Amino acid sequence: MKSAAASGLTIAVSGAATRQVRILDMQGRLMAETAAASDRACFVMPQPGAYLVQVGSGPARKIIVTE
């Protein structure tokens, strides 16, 4: 993953080309998942808070989502 950033309730992940992208809450529950068809994947989260973004089998990165 090149980068992951939050803007409002949206998390944008770049560098995900054709890999599985997962968004988890801080308790490790899966919130969203997709197989990225391009280099960029976007997710709209249900509420503000801290989330973990994982691309493929790589390490997860913490992202803070605010309104």
Secondary structure, DSSP 4 states (H G I P E B T S, - for coil): --EEEEETTEEEEES-TTSEEEEEETTS-EEEEEE-SSSEEEEE-SSSEEEEEEETTS--EEEEE--
